[in-house]
Amino acid sequence: QVQLVESGGGLVQPGGSLRLSCAASTTMFSINAMGWYRQAPGKQRDLVAAFTSASTTNYADSVKGRFTISGDNAKNTVYLQMDSLKPEDTAVYYCNAKVLGASYWGQGTQVTVSS
């Protein structure tokens, strides 16, 4: 069982920045893939950014050039730096980790972009 704890969401004005954190209860070396998804009201949960391997990242087209995923193996933590935020980025952001074929989710953190 892997537990994921997210933090860093909040309310920000358009053009602003936020950094999300996701701390895993296991070592990053045992995780096959890890990343961030988001779900807006009435919409499906979609990939935002993820490590698909130790050195390979994948981003949704809508966030390329604005969001950056990074990791700290010593802290078993993955970050999502979000810059130039837009109202359409408003959603609940979820951390996800895949370990040996199982998929684990965090509790979600709300990001609201509004003036």
ROSE-4610 file (N, C-alpha, C; in Angstrom, 1 decimal, always signed):
// ROSE-4610
residu = [Q/Q/Q/V/V/V/Q/Q/Q/L/L/L/V/V/V/E/E/E/S/S/S/G/G/G/G/G/G/G/G/G/L/L/L/V/V/V/Q/Q/Q/P/P/P/G/G/G/G/G/G/S/S/S/L/L/L/R/R/R/L/L/L/S/S/S/C/C/C/A/A/A/A/A/A/S/S/S/T/T/T/T/T/T/M/M/M/F/F/F/S/S/S/I/I/I/N/N/N/A/A/A/M/M/M/G/G/G/W/W/W/Y/Y/Y/R/R/R/Q/Q/Q/A/A/A/P/P/P/G/G/G/K/K/K/Q/Q/Q/R/R/R/D/D/D/L/L/L/V/V/V/A/A/A/A/A/A/F/F/F/T/T/T/S/S/S/A/A/A/S/S/S/T/T/T/T/T/T/N/N/N/Y/Y/Y/A/A/A/D/D/D/S/S/S/V/V/V/K/K/K/G/G/G/R/R/R/F/F/F/T/T/T/I/I/I/S/S/S/G/G/G/D/D/D/N/N/N/A/A/A/K/K/K/N/N/N/T/T/T/V/V/V/Y/Y/Y/L/L/L/Q/Q/Q/M/M/M/D/D/D/S/S/S/L/L/L/K/K/K/P/P/P/E/E/E/D/D/D/T/T/T/A/A/A/V/V/V/Y/Y/Y/Y/Y/Y/C/C/C/N/N/N/A/A/A/K/K/K/V/V/V/L/L/L/G/G/G/A/A/A/S/S/S/Y/Y/Y/W/W/W/G/G/G/Q/Q/Q/G/G/G/T/T/T/Q/Q/Q/V/V/V/T/T/T/V/V/V/S/S/S/S/S/S]
num = [1/1/1/2/2/2/3/3/3/4/4/4/5/5/5/6/6/6/7/7/7/8/8/8/9/9/9/10/10/10/11/11/11/12/12/12/13/13/13/14/14/14/15/15/15/16/16/16/17/17/17/18/18/18/19/19/19/20/20/20/21/21/21/22/22/22/23/23/23/24/24/24/25/25/25/26/26/26/27/27/27/28/28/28/29/29/29/30/30/30/31/31/31/32/32/32/33/33/33/34/34/34/35/35/35/36/36/36/37/37/37/38/38/38/39/39/39/40/40/40/41/41/41/42/42/42/43/43/43/44/44/44/45/45/45/46/46/46/47/47/47/48/48/48/49/49/49/50/50/50/51/51/51/52/52/52/53/53/53/54/54/54/55/55/55/56/56/56/57/57/57/58/58/58/59/59/59/60/60/60/61/61/61/62/62/62/63/63/63/64/64/64/65/65/65/66/66/66/67/67/67/68/68/68/69/69/69/70/70/70/71/71/71/72/72/72/73/73/73/74/74/74/75/75/75/76/76/76/77/77/77/78/78/78/79/79/79/80/80/80/81/81/81/82/82/82/83/83/83/84/84/84/85/85/85/86/86/86/87/87/87/88/88/88/89/89/89/90/90/90/91/91/91/92/92/92/93/93/93/94/94/94/95/95/95/96/96/96/97/97/97/98/98/98/99/99/99/100/100/100/101/101/101/102/102/102/103/103/103/104/104/104/105/105/105/106/106/106/107/107/107/108/108/108/109/109/109/110/110/110/111/111/111/112/112/112/113/113/113/114/114/114/115/115/115]
x = [+0.8/+0.0/+0.9/+0.6/+1.3/+0.4/+0.8/+0.1/+0.7/-0.1/+0.3/-0.4/+0.4/-0.1/+0.3/-0.8/-0.6/-0.7/-0.1/-0.2/+0.1/-0.2/+0.2/-0.9/-2.1/-3.2/-3.6/-4.5/-5.1/-5.7/-5.9/-6.5/-5.4/-5.4/-4.4/-5.0/-4.5/-5.0/-4.4/-5.1/-4.6/-3.2/-2.3/-0.9/+0.0/-0.6/+0.2/+0.8/+1.4/+2.1/+1.7/+1.8/+1.6/+2.6/+3.0/+3.7/+3.0/+2.7/+2.1/+3.2/+3.0/+3.9/+3.1/+3.8/+3.2/+4.2/+4.0/+5.0/+4.5/+5.3/+5.0/+5.5/+4.7/+5.1/+6.2/+6.6/+7.6/+8.7/+9.8/+10.9/+10.6/+11.0/+10.7/+11.3/+12.3/+12.9/+12.0/+11.0/+10.0/+8.8/+8.7/+7.6/+7.9/+7.0/+7.2/+6.9/+5.9/+5.5/+4.8/+4.9/+4.3/+4.0/+2.9/+2.6/+1.3/+0.8/-0.3/-1.4/-2.7/-3.9/-4.7/-5.7/-6.7/-8.1/-9.0/-10.4/-11.2/-11.8/-12.7/-14.1/-15.0/-16.4/-17.0/-17.6/-18.4/-17.5/-16.2/-15.3/-14.5/-13.9/-13.1/-11.8/-11.1/-9.8/-8.8/-7.9/-7.0/-5.6/-4.6/-3.2/-2.8/-2.0/-1.4/+0.1/+0.8/+2.2/+2.7/+3.6/+4.0/+5.4/+6.1/+7.3/+6.9/+7.2/+6.9/+8.0/+9.2/+10.4/+11.2/+12.4/+13.2/+13.6/+13.7/+14.2/+13.2/+12.1/+11.1/+9.9/+9.5/+8.3/+7.3/+6.0/+4.9/+4.0/+3.7/+2.9/+1.6/+0.5/-0.6/-0.3/-0.8/-0.5/-0.9/-2.0/-2.5/-1.6/-0.6/+0.2/+1.7/+2.0/+3.4/+3.9/+5.1/+5.7/+5.3/+4.3/+3.8/+4.0/+3.9/+4.0/+5.3/+5.9/+7.1/+7.0/+7.2/+7.2/+8.7/+8.9/+10.2/+10.1/+11.2/+11.2/+12.4/+12.2/+13.3/+13.3/+14.3/+14.3/+14.6/+15.4/+15.7/+14.5/+13.5/+12.3/+11.1/+11.3/+10.2/+9.0/+9.4/+8.4/+8.5/+7.3/+7.2/+6.5/+7.0/+6.5/+5.9/+4.9/+4.4/+4.4/+5.4/+5.4/+4.5/+3.6/+2.6/+2.7/+3.1/+3.3/+2.3/+2.1/+1.2/-0.2/-0.7/-1.9/-3.1/-4.0/-5.2/-6.5/-7.6/-8.8/-9.2/-8.8/-9.1/-8.3/-7.3/-6.5/-7.2/-8.3/-9.0/-9.5/-9.2/-9.6/-9.1/-9.5/-8.8/-7.7/-6.5/-5.3/-5.0/-4.8/-4.5/-3.1/-2.4/-1.2/-1.5/-0.7/-0.9/+0.5/+0.5/+1.7/+1.3/+2.2/+2.0/+3.1/+2.7/+3.7/+3.3/+4.1/+3.9/+2.4/+2.0/+0.7/-0.5/-0.2/-1.3/-1.2/-2.4/-2.4/-2.9/-2.2/-2.6/-2.8/-3.8/-4.2/-4.1/-3.7/-3.8/-5.2/-5.4/-6.7/-7.2/-6.3/-6.6/-6.4/-6.0/-5.8/-6.5/-7.3/-8.0/-7.1/-7.1/-6.5/-7.5/-7.6/-8.6/-7.9/-8.1/-7.5/-8.6/-8.6/-9.7/-9.2/-9.8/-9.5/-10.5]
y = [-1.2/+0.0/+1.3/+2.2/+3.4/+4.6/+5.4/+6.6/+7.9/+8.7/+10.0/+11.1/+12.1/+13.3/+14.5/+15.2/+16.4/+17.7/+18.7/+20.0/+21.1/+22.3/+23.5/+24.1/+23.6/+24.2/+25.5/+26.2/+27.4/+28.3/+29.5/+30.5/+31.4/+31.6/+32.5/+33.3/+34.4/+35.3/+34.8/+35.0/+34.7/+35.3/+34.4/+34.9/+34.5/+34.1/+33.7/+32.3/+32.0/+30.7/+30.0/+28.6/+27.8/+26.6/+26.0/+24.8/+23.7/+22.6/+21.5/+20.5/+19.8/+18.8/+17.5/+16.4/+15.1/+14.2/+13.9/+13.1/+11.6/+10.7/+9.3/+8.6/+7.5/+6.8/+5.7/+5.6/+4.6/+5.3/+4.6/+5.1/+5.3/+6.4/+6.7/+5.6/+4.8/+3.8/+2.6/+2.5/+1.4/+1.8/+3.1/+3.6/+3.6/+3.0/+2.8/+4.1/+4.8/+6.1/+6.9/+8.3/+9.1/+10.5/+11.0/+12.3/+12.9/+13.9/+14.7/+14.7/+14.6/+14.6/+15.7/+16.1/+17.1/+16.8/+17.3/+17.1/+18.3/+18.9/+20.1/+19.6/+20.4/+20.0/+19.6/+18.4/+17.9/+17.3/+17.2/+16.7/+15.5/+14.8/+13.6/+14.0/+13.1/+13.3/+13.1/+14.1/+14.0/+14.2/+13.6/+13.8/+15.2/+15.7/+17.0/+16.9/+16.1/+15.9/+14.7/+13.9/+12.7/+12.3/+11.6/+10.9/+9.5/+9.2/+7.8/+6.9/+7.4/+6.7/+7.6/+7.2/+8.0/+9.3/+9.3/+10.5/+11.0/+10.4/+10.8/+11.4/+12.5/+13.2/+13.3/+13.5/+13.6/+14.8/+15.7/+16.8/+16.9/+17.4/+17.7/+18.9/+18.9/+20.0/+21.4/+21.4/+22.6/+23.3/+22.5/+23.0/+23.1/+22.6/+22.7/+24.1/+24.3/+25.6/+26.4/+25.9/+26.7/+25.9/+24.6/+23.7/+22.9/+22.6/+21.8/+20.7/+19.5/+18.4/+18.1/+17.9/+17.6/+16.7/+16.1/+15.1/+15.3/+14.9/+14.8/+13.4/+12.6/+11.2/+11.1/+12.0/+11.9/+12.2/+13.0/+13.3/+12.5/+11.6/+10.8/+11.7/+12.8/+13.8/+14.3/+14.5/+15.0/+16.4/+17.3/+18.6/+19.0/+19.9/+20.5/+22.0/+22.6/+24.0/+24.6/+25.4/+25.9/+27.4/+27.8/+29.3/+29.7/+31.0/+31.6/+30.9/+30.8/+30.1/+30.8/+30.0/+30.5/+30.0/+30.7/+30.3/+28.8/+28.4/+27.0/+26.0/+26.4/+25.5/+25.1/+25.8/+25.5/+24.1/+23.4/+22.0/+21.4/+20.2/+19.5/+18.7/+18.8/+18.2/+17.0/+15.8/+14.6/+14.1/+13.6/+12.9/+11.4/+10.8/+9.4/+8.7/+7.5/+6.6/+5.2/+4.7/+3.3/+2.4/+1.4/+0.5/-1.0/-1.7/-3.1/-3.3/-2.5/-2.7/-2.1/-1.6/-1.0/+0.5/+1.2/+2.6/+3.2/+4.2/+4.8/+6.3/+6.9/+8.3/+9.0/+10.3/+11.1/+11.6/+12.4/+12.9/+14.1/+14.7/+15.8/+17.2/+18.2/+19.5/+20.5/+21.4/+22.4/+23.5/+23.8/+24.9/+25.8/+27.0/+27.9/+29.1/+29.4/+30.6/+31.6/+32.7/+33.6/+35.0/+36.0/+37.4/+37.9]
z = [+0.0/+0.0/+0.0/-0.9/-1.0/-0.6/+0.3/+0.6/+0.0/-0.5/-1.2/-0.5/-0.1/+0.6/-0.2/-0.7/-1.5/-0.7/-1.1/-0.5/-1.5/-1.2/-2.0/-2.9/-2.8/-3.6/-3.0/-3.7/-3.1/-4.2/-3.8/-4.7/-5.2/-6.6/-7.2/-8.3/-8.6/-9.7/-11.0/-12.1/-13.4/-13.6/-14.2/-14.4/-13.2/-12.1/-10.9/-11.0/-9.8/-9.7/-8.4/-8.5/-7.3/-7.5/-6.4/-6.4/-5.6/-6.2/-5.5/-5.1/-4.0/-3.5/-3.3/-3.6/-3.3/-2.6/-1.4/-0.6/-0.6/-1.0/-1.1/+0.2/+0.6/+1.8/+1.5/+0.3/-0.1/-0.9/-1.0/-1.8/-3.2/-3.8/-5.2/-6.1/-5.7/-6.6/-6.8/-5.9/-6.0/-6.9/-7.3/-8.0/-9.5/-10.3/-11.7/-12.5/-12.0/-12.7/-11.6/-11.8/-10.8/-11.4/-11.1/-11.7/-11.2/-11.9/-11.5/-12.5/-12.0/-12.8/-12.3/-13.0/-12.5/-13.0/-12.2/-12.5/-12.2/-13.3/-13.1/-12.9/-12.3/-12.1/-13.4/-13.4/-14.5/-15.6/-15.4/-16.4/-15.9/-16.8/-16.4/-15.9/-15.2/-14.6/-15.7/-16.0/-17.1/-16.6/-17.3/-17.0/-17.2/-16.2/-16.3/-16.7/-15.9/-16.1/-15.3/-15.8/-15.1/-15.5/-14.6/-14.9/-15.3/-16.6/-17.1/-16.9/-16.6/-16.2/-15.3/-14.9/-14.1/-14.8/-16.1/-16.8/-17.9/-18.0/-19.1/-18.5/-19.0/-18.5/-19.7/-19.3/-20.2/-19.7/-20.6/-20.2/-21.1/-20.6/-21.4/-22.3/-23.5/-24.4/-23.8/-23.0/-22.5/-21.4/-20.9/-19.8/-20.2/-21.4/-21.9/-21.9/-21.3/-21.3/-20.1/-19.3/-18.1/-16.9/-16.9/-15.8/-15.9/-14.7/-14.7/-13.6/-13.9/-12.9/-12.5/-11.2/-10.7/-9.5/-9.2/-8.0/-7.2/-5.9/-4.9/-4.3/-4.8/-4.4/-2.9/-2.3/-0.9/+0.0/-0.6/+0.2/-0.3/-1.2/-1.8/-2.2/-2.9/-3.2/-4.6/-5.2/-6.6/-6.5/-7.3/-7.3/-8.7/-8.6/-9.9/-9.7/-10.5/-10.5/-11.6/-11.2/-12.1/-12.3/-13.4/-13.7/-14.8/-14.9/-15.9/-15.8/-14.6/-14.4/-15.1/-15.6/-16.3/-15.5/-15.7/-15.1/-15.4/-16.6/-17.1/-16.4/-15.6/-14.8/-13.5/-13.2/-12.0/-12.0/-10.9/-10.8/-9.5/-9.2/-8.1/-8.7/-8.1/-8.6/-7.8/-8.4/-7.7/-8.1/-7.1/-7.3/-7.5/-8.4/-8.8/-8.8/-8.3/-8.3/-8.8/-9.6/-10.1/-9.6/-8.9/-8.3/-8.6/-9.4/-9.7/-10.1/-11.1/-11.7/-10.9/-9.7/-8.9/-9.0/-8.9/-9.1/-7.8/-7.3/-6.0/-6.2/-5.5/-5.6/-4.3/-4.3/-3.2/-3.0/-2.0/-1.6/-2.5/-3.2/-4.0/-3.3/-4.1/-3.6/-4.6/-4.1/-4.9/-5.4/-6.7/-7.3/-7.9/-7.5/-8.1/-8.6/-9.9/-10.6/-10.9/-10.2/-10.4/-9.9/-10.5/-10.1/-9.1]
